[in-house]
Amino acid sequence: MADTTAFDDRMESGSSPGSAPRAELGRVRWTVCAMLFVATSINYMDRQVIAILKPTLEHSIGMTEVSYGYIVDAFQIAYAIGLLAGGRLIDKLGTRIGYMLVMVTWSLSAMGHALANTVLEFGFARFFLGLGESGNFPAAIKTVAEWFPQNERSLATGIFNSGANVGAILAPAIVPWVTLRWGWHVAFLTTGLFSLLWILWWFLYYRRPADHPTLTAKELRYIYRDAAEDLGPSVPWRRLLRCRQTWAYSAAKFLTDPIWWFYLFWLPSYFSAKFNLNLSHLGLPLILVYNVSAIGSIGGGWLPAPFRRLGLSPNYSRLAAMLVCASLVLPIFTATRVESLWSAIALIGVAAGAHQGWSANLFTTSSDMFPRRAVGAVVGIGGMAGALGSALFAFFAGHILQLTHSYVILFGIASSAYLLALIVLYMLAPGLKKVEFVT
């Protein structure tokens, strides 16, 4: 009730016909987006460390492709469990407290890897890292739904989602340097300081729009101009699971999330095996790939805009943007045939960028199809499906690479997953029709 009263007071201030000229719209919402960007960067730095150190760990603890697949599975299974509960937790606690809680959990778990010396111990540490990191995207997507009107959500999502690429860029720039000087145990401790600083920043600055002290009335009206549906109780899971839109979003996540995790966890070993790159030379290819993917994330978030200018509705503009992204991934199946490192970087970079553009728009379909009070739970359900798909793919990838020592099958699956997912999404949720819940 207090939130509603604050909202009413802020909406009324400065709105009378005879009042002084209104203030400029304001940019507080973009500062919030920047905070989400930084959190996502830290998130991906933490999860990327083990992929960069995979060749090192193979020698130091005797890790094989199959056991590495099991370690990835431990993360993905926990990620799936955490997403199912995490989305609801964020809806219950709110984004301010919920986001801080998940950041503390994953940061302590990431640093805990420094204590591991066996495959089993790494699996244990990865499990708890997965539980903590699973809360990042439900919290971030819900924050975007709270702070942005529909026409800006895909761009805001694309911007914060590009933090995944920045984290994946910073990790190969930092981790090899730290490892070569102080050892791999220290490498797992490097992101703890970033996490502590972010938690303090979030605690001091973040509030919901209706409660934020520096938000102008004009920006508040802009944020809530099409958001009357966000006021109300949370939606039970049983009601969400009866919606075709929930299954559409979840199926698309199940089919395409594994491809990004494959890039994240196996690209270092792919470059190492195919082009004989050691730890000191792995950084540049990964940095280039994830720079391109950062461009793809922001560009994909922007991509629906020109389709809207061509006359398409917002939802069909989003679907058109996703079709473009899905098509750009197709050439990745040739990655195992190229002999040039630069050709491989180009192919994989475009595919990774297209994935991030796809992901920015897929995330935003949750707030397109559901009221804000259900977004956290829907993102959690879809993320759980994506994590389960990723766990299955990691198990499959580990065994395929152990048996064949070839990435042909894996890149072939990657090339076709997005078009298949788009077909399934459209069949289950034509036009991304909005779900209406009667309270």
C-alpha positions, 0 to 999 in steps of 0.5 A: 500500500505504501508503494501505491501511495508513493506512486500516486504522490509522485505522479501528481507532482508537477502535473497540474496545468498551471504548474512550472515547466516540467523537468527534463525526462531524466536518465535514472533508469539508465543508471539502473541499467548500468548497474545491471550491466556491471552485475552481469559482467561480474557474473560472467567473469566468475563462471568463465574462470574454469573454462579458461583454466581447463587446459591447466586443470587437465594437467594439474588434477587429471581432469578429462573431457568427461569429468569436465562435462560432469563439473559443468553439469553440476553447475547447470543442474544447480542453475536449473534448481536455483532459477526455479526457486530464484525467480519466485524469490525475487518476486517475493523479496523484491529486486533490491534485497533479492539481487544483493542476496544472490550476488553474495551467494555466487561470489563466495562460491566462486572464491571457494573454487580456490580451495578445490583440488579434485574433480569432486571438489570442483563439482561441489564448488560449481554446484553452489556457484550455479545456485547463486548465479541463477538469480542474476537474470531473473533479478535483472529482467524484473528490474528492467520490467520495473524501470522501463516502458515496453518500447525500451525494454529490449534495448535495456536488456541488450545493454545489460546482457552485453555485460556477459560479453564484457565479463567473458572479455575481462576473464581471459584478459585477467585470469591467464596473467594472474595464473602465470604469476601466482597460480590458478588458485589465486585466479578464482579469488580475483573477482571478489573485490568487484562483487563487494563494491557492487553490493555496496553500490546497489544497496546505497543507490537502488530503489523501486521507481516509486521510491527513488529520491532522484527520479523526476515525476516526468520520468516516473510517468514515462516508465509507468505509461503502459504499466498499470498491470504491474500492480497486484499480487504475484501469480502462482506457478500453477497458473503460469504453467497453464499458459502456452506462453510460458511453455513457448518461452521455456522451449526456446530457452531449452533449445538455445541456452545450451549453445551459449554455454557451449561457447562459454565452457568449450571455446578455450579448449576448442582454440587450444586443440585446433590451433595449439594455443597455450594459456598465454595465447588463449586470451586474444581469440576469446577477447575478440569473440566476446567483443563481437558478441557484445556488439551483437547484444546491444545491436540485437536489442536495438534491432526491433526499432527499424522493423517498427518503423517499417510498420510492424507491431512491437511484438512482430518486430521482435520476432523479425529481429529474432529471425535475423539473429537465428539466420546469422548463426547458420554458418557456424557449422563450418567452424571445424573446417576452417584452417585460419584462426582469424576465420574461426574467430570471425565465424564464432564471433558472429554466431556468439553476437547473434546469440546475444541479440537473440537472447536480448529479444527472447528475454524481453518476450517474457515482459511482452507476454506477461505482466510485471508481477509474473516476469521474475517467475516466468524468467525463472521457469524458462531459465530452468528449462535452459539450464536443464538443456545445457546440462544435457548438452554438456553431458553429450559434449563431454562424451562426444569429444572424448570419443571423437575428438571433433567439434563437427557434431556440436557446431552442427547442432549450434547452427540449427538450434535458433531457427528451430526454437523460433518455429516452436516459439511462434507455434506455441505463442503466435504474435507473442499474445499478452497473458491477462490474469484476472485477480 
